[in-house]
């Protein structure tokens, strides 16, 4: 069964023709109140994205995602593999927050905060407007045969795109290996670090492909968030919406004619100028309702407000509104689902804050040496051998570190080192130790012992381990 003519748009995406070929989008340059706000937000976020891997707090990079060395810094807090549970909770908080935000305000994240949109619309697209001109000029340039003008403009644009993609790749690499490490590689000379240089060139090629050719297809085809919003949105969600009640009225939209009484003729305020379609970066018609391709960038709101103002009609034909607000004039209010997400978000945030507060700067692990049984020495002394590992999560050396047996009376001896040592900043100290306890102080063949880690006389961490002894027969 074929869909009605006004529903055909639901069977295909806006960037693909009927023949299955790429329909290149030439959006009109946006302008207006929301676009000014978006530019301001984008400049702040661009500065943040570029500077974050080069800012340090207490010696820790502000944001670091070093997967190879399993080191992560989030807002200056270092996370080690042993802190993976904290990292998971942080990710869950991010997912719940984005989910809550989507349920309440639709796909605002995509249009205002997503790095893909910010770089595409506020960097690459603006360079395109500067070199090739607005929508009409871009379309004419695309259709004209290759000549000196076209080669010059296209070549200059693609060269600048390549340079910017290379710079973005450097910043991206700084998030993975560290800003200071990247600067050191640059000063040493890229050819001295060929593996890193190859990775950098691969990132550059990926970014160049995305911003020079794939473009809005990332949001429509590759990004799963667009599909997710279809599940999360409901009639109470605030989205960029066309007021079809006002725009269509009884007899639908109609082209504008001066001095015509549209209300008496039963026509809505929409004059079918298609400017909302021409300005859309994903090429959709917002008048068809909420769609997968819409990223809530508000370009259509600004353009429609400008048209309404020019023909002396009220603004807001396209605006931030919910379906219930348009149909029933219902104001926005928190739903039970939103309250549930807020409750989960508060619980997870409180849990993370508590875990961060209780998290130690030093983490100790003491394990019995695999395959080794206890040793029976003279005077009824039982000896066990252990390996230890201390992780220093701070940015300063921890000196005068020693172990003390806390749960039993006994002797603790370090192997091949003095009784005190130093744990390097953001480093690991490991070695071997012996623990000797009189058999009279043991209860059975398996005992749980507690070992204290001290800096001088201050207890900074504790660890537990099993101590094996001879089986007693009563």
C-alpha positions, 0 to 999 in steps of 0.5 A: 500500500502506497503512502499518501502524497503528504506522507511520502517523506516518511519513507526516505531521508532528505539527503537521498534522491528517488534514484538512490543518489546523494542529494547534496544539501545547500543550506541558506546562511542562517541569521537571527536571534537564535543563531547569535546565541548558537554562535556564542555557545559554539565559540565557548565550546570550541575554546573548551574543546581546543584548550581542555587537553592542554589545561592541567589541574594539580598536575592532571590534564583536565580531560584525558582518555588514554586508552592504551595506557588505561589512564583517564582524567575527567575534570582534573580527577585521575581515574585508573583501571582500579577506578573503572567503576567510577568511570562507568558511573560517570558515563551512566550519569551522562547517559541519564542526563542526555536522556532526561534532556531529550525527553524534556527538550528534544534533540537540543544537544545535537543542534547546540552542543554536539562537536560534529554540529559545532565544527560543521555549522560554525567552522566549515560551513562558514568558510564555505559561505565565505569562499563560495557564497550563500545557497544560490551561489553555491548551487550555481557554482556546483552546476557550472562546468569546471573552469578557473573560477570553480577550480580556484574556489573549490581548491581553496575551500578543500585546502582550508578544510584539510588544514583545519582537519589536521589541526582538529586531529592534533587536538583529538590526539592530545585527548588520547596521549596527553597535551604535554606528550603531543607538544613534546612529539612536535618539538622532537620532530614528527619523523622521530615518532612515525607511529604517532604521525601515521595515527595523526594522518589517519585522524586527519583523513577521517575528519576531512572525509566527515566535514568535506563530504559526509557532512550532515549524513553523520547526524542522519545515518551514522549517529544513533542518537537520532533513532534514540530520540524517536523512542524518548520523545512524547507529546509533552517534549519541547522540540522545534515545531511548526504550529500547524493549527495556526499555519494551516487553518481550515484551508491550508497554506497559501502564497502571500498576496498583499492586502489579501484577507487570509483569515476570511479565506480560511488560509493559515499564516504559512505563506509556503515560502520554503525558506524554512526548508532552504535554511535547514542544514539537513534539508527537511521540511519542518512543517511535516512534523518531528523527523529523524533528520531534525537536529533542533538547530533553530535555523528554521525558527529564525528564518520563519520569524524574519518572514512573519515580521516582513509580512506583519504577522506574529512571530512563532509560527515555528518555535520551541513547543510541544505537540500538546502545547500546539494542540491544547495550549498546555504549558510545559510541566514535569511528567512522571517519566521526567521525575523518574529520570531526575530521581535516578540522576540525583541518586547516581550523582550522590553515589558518585560524589560519595565514592569520590569523597571516600576514594583514597589517593593510594591504592594497595593490593597485597596478594599471596605469591601464586603456587607458594605454600607456607614455610614452617620456621623455628620457634613455631613461626609460620612464614608466607610470601606476598607480592604488593602493588601500590598505585599513587593517584596523586601528582606528587611523590609519596615518600617514607612509605612502609607496611605494618601488620595490623591484625596479628602480632608478627613480623613483616619484611620487604625483599630487596629494599629497606623498610620504607620506600617512595611511590612516584607521582602517578606511578606504581611501586611493587615488590615482594614481602614476607610475613611471619606469624607465630602459629599460636596466633593463628586460627586454622589453616586460612587466616584473614590478615590486615596490612596497613600502609603508612606514610611516616606514622600516618595510615594512608591505606589498608589491604587484606590478604589470606595467610596460610598455616598448618591445619590444626586437628583437635 
